[in-house]
């Protein structure tokens, strides 16, 4: 990437195209959160491009995976522009994920077969805390 790190809050359109997750195009009922990384996008966006943090879930190739690995039941959304420097991102354990919109909490666990897939890919999965 040319230009290196910027000091402004908002990255340029160029940066966003290359290293940002898709931003949800609508905030209606079709909005879903990835059960593994909590990225929030619309159902169609997950179906078309998968999850930017979890390509091994193959949501763009196997559309059942979108249904199985994302949920419409989540609480709150924050958008993170620079996860490595955001205390909120560290607190949410998304510090190493790409910038995008994330939910604060999902209530469901990733199904076991997909948890196994995470393990196969050396991906750390943190199940939601039971409350
Ligand atoms: Zn994900």
Boltz pocket constraint, residues with backbone or C-beta under 6 A from the ligand:
constraints:
  - pocket:
      binder: B
      contacts: [[A, 34], [A, 35], [A, 36], [A, 37], [A, 38], [A, 39], [A, 51], [A, 52], [A, 53], [A, 54]]
      max_distance: 6.0
